[in-house]
Amino acid sequence: MENIFLPLRRIIILQGIEGSPGRELSNEMLQRLLKSQCHSCSIAEVNEQINWLECRGYVMAERLGDSGLVVAHITRPGIDVALGNTRAEGIEAPPEA
């Protein structure tokens, strides 16, 4: 059974990347962002969500050598989901402004 918080974590990730300078964030920064939203998780769990979003075309992941650092870049479809312009299965809708 999938963790019920994953759809919420995914929208937090997308919105965080969309709102960042350059529209990119590292897995370490995403981990901090999630923790600030009361979603403490490991780097491995963050990487799983980056991979999930990448497989569906919402982000592009840049893996930097053997360091374990992953930089997620949001794509146009990811921006649309982050802004609430479109809905995506498995991703929570953004809260109403």
C-alpha contacts under 8 A as a table, 3 or more apart, distances in Angstrom:
res1	aa1	res2	aa2	distance
2	E	6	L	7.61
3	N	6	L	5.68
4	I	7	P	7.01
5	F	8	L	5.37
5	F	9	R	6.23
6	L	9	R	4.94
6	L	10	R	6.10
6	L	90	G	7.75
6	L	91	I	7.64
7	P	10	R	5.13
7	P	11	I	6.55
7	P	90	G	5.25
7	P	91	I	4.14
7	P	92	E	4.76
8	L	11	I	5.36
8	L	12	I	6.28
8	L	91	I	6.48
8	L	92	E	5.06
9	R	12	I	5.06
9	R	13	I	6.16
9	R	34	L	7.01
9	R	39	H	7.35
10	R	13	I	5.06
10	R	14	L	6.21
10	R	49	Q	6.78
10	R	53	L	7.68
10	R	91	I	5.74
10	R	92	E	7.22
11	I	14	L	5.00
11	I	15	Q	5.92
11	I	81	V	7.88
11	I	82	A	6.31
11	I	91	I	5.88
11	I	92	E	5.82
11	I	93	A	7.12
11	I	94	P	6.63
12	I	15	Q	5.23
12	I	16	G	5.90
12	I	33	L	7.96
12	I	34	L	7.05
13	I	16	G	5.10
13	I	17	I	6.19
13	I	30	L	6.47
13	I	33	L	7.85
13	I	34	L	7.51
14	L	17	I	5.24
14	L	18	E	6.01
14	L	74	I	7.10
14	L	78	G	6.57
14	L	79	I	7.32
14	L	81	V	7.70
14	L	82	A	5.38
15	Q	18	E	4.99
15	Q	19	G	6.03
15	Q	79	I	7.90
15	Q	82	A	4.95
15	Q	83	L	7.37
16	G	19	G	5.30
16	G	20	S	6.25
16	G	25	L	7.82
16	G	30	L	7.54
16	G	33	L	7.38
17	I	20	S	5.25
17	I	23	R	5.15
17	I	24	E	5.18
17	I	25	L	5.67
17	I	72	A	7.52
17	I	73	H	7.07
17	I	74	I	6.33
18	E	23	R	5.03
18	E	24	E	7.36
18	E	74	I	6.49
18	E	79	I	6.19
18	E	82	A	6.89
19	G	23	R	6.45
20	S	23	R	5.00
20	S	24	E	6.35
20	S	25	L	7.16
21	P	24	E	7.00
23	R	73	H	6.03
23	R	74	I	6.09
24	E	71	V	6.57
24	E	72	A	5.43
24	E	73	H	4.39
24	E	74	I	6.45
25	L	29	M	6.09
25	L	30	L	6.49
25	L	71	V	5.53
25	L	72	A	5.49
25	L	73	H	6.89
26	S	29	M	5.20
26	S	30	L	6.21
26	S	69	L	6.77
26	S	70	V	5.49
26	S	71	V	4.09
26	S	72	A	6.02
27	N	30	L	4.99
27	N	31	Q	6.08
27	N	43	I	6.70
27	N	46	V	6.30
27	N	47	N	6.60
27	N	69	L	6.53
27	N	70	V	5.41
27	N	71	V	6.17
27	N	72	A	7.27
28	E	31	Q	5.04
28	E	32	R	6.44
28	E	43	I	6.88
28	E	69	L	7.51
29	M	32	R	5.05
29	M	33	L	6.15
30	L	33	L	4.89
30	L	34	L	6.07
30	L	46	V	7.16
31	Q	34	L	5.21
31	Q	35	K	6.18
31	Q	40	S	7.34
31	Q	41	C	6.75
31	Q	42	S	7.22
31	Q	43	I	6.55
31	Q	46	V	6.35
32	R	35	K	5.03
32	R	36	S	6.16
33	L	36	S	5.11
33	L	37	Q	6.54
34	L	37	Q	5.10
34	L	38	C	6.48
34	L	39	H	4.93
34	L	40	S	6.21
34	L	41	C	7.59
35	K	38	C	4.97
35	K	39	H	4.80
35	K	40	S	4.45
35	K	41	C	7.25
36	S	39	H	7.23
41	C	45	E	6.06
41	C	46	V	6.94
42	S	45	E	5.13
42	S	46	V	6.39
43	I	46	V	4.95
43	I	47	N	6.05
44	A	47	N	5.03
44	A	48	E	6.21
45	E	48	E	4.99
45	E	49	Q	6.48
46	V	49	Q	5.21
46	V	50	I	6.28
47	N	50	I	4.95
47	N	51	N	6.07
47	N	70	V	7.60
48	E	51	N	5.08
48	E	52	W	6.11
49	Q	52	W	4.88
49	Q	53	L	6.09
50	I	53	L	5.17
50	I	54	E	5.99
50	I	59	V	7.31
50	I	61	A	7.10
50	I	72	A	6.92
51	N	54	E	4.95
51	N	55	C	6.08
51	N	61	A	7.58
52	W	55	C	5.31
52	W	56	R	6.65
53	L	56	R	5.30
53	L	57	G	6.35
53	L	58	Y	5.24
53	L	59	V	5.79
54	E	57	G	5.03
54	E	58	Y	5.68
54	E	59	V	4.78
54	E	60	M	5.51
54	E	61	A	6.66
55	C	58	Y	7.81
56	R	59	V	7.99
57	G	60	M	7.22
57	G	75	T	7.04
57	G	77	P	7.02
57	G	78	G	7.30
58	Y	74	I	6.12
58	Y	75	T	5.38
58	Y	76	R	7.39
58	Y	77	P	5.58
58	Y	78	G	4.00
58	Y	79	I	7.68
59	V	72	A	6.08
59	V	73	H	5.33
59	V	74	I	4.31
59	V	75	T	5.18
59	V	78	G	6.30
60	M	72	A	5.71
60	M	73	H	5.10
60	M	74	I	6.35
60	M	75	T	6.85
61	A	70	V	6.40
61	A	71	V	5.67
61	A	72	A	4.54
61	A	73	H	6.27
62	E	70	V	5.57
62	E	71	V	5.05
62	E	72	A	6.32
62	E	73	H	7.78
63	R	68	G	7.26
63	R	69	L	6.19
63	R	70	V	4.57
63	R	71	V	6.53
64	L	67	S	6.36
64	L	68	G	6.84
64	L	69	L	5.55
64	L	70	V	6.12
64	L	71	V	7.80
65	G	68	G	7.06
65	G	69	L	7.69
66	D	69	L	7.85
74	I	78	G	5.65
74	I	79	I	6.53
75	T	78	G	5.01
75	T	79	I	6.23
76	R	79	I	5.06
76	R	80	D	6.37
77	P	80	D	5.09
77	P	81	V	6.40
78	G	81	V	5.14
78	G	82	A	6.06
79	I	82	A	4.98
79	I	83	L	6.07
80	D	83	L	5.30
80	D	84	G	6.13
80	D	85	N	4.94
80	D	86	T	5.70
81	V	84	G	5.07
81	V	85	N	5.93
81	V	86	T	5.15
81	V	87	R	5.92
81	V	88	A	6.73
81	V	93	A	7.72
82	A	85	N	7.72
82	A	94	P	6.76
83	L	86	T	7.91
83	L	94	P	7.12
84	G	87	R	6.73
84	G	93	A	6.50
84	G	94	P	5.85
87	R	91	I	7.66
87	R	93	A	6.51
88	A	91	I	5.62
88	A	92	E	7.84
88	A	93	A	7.94
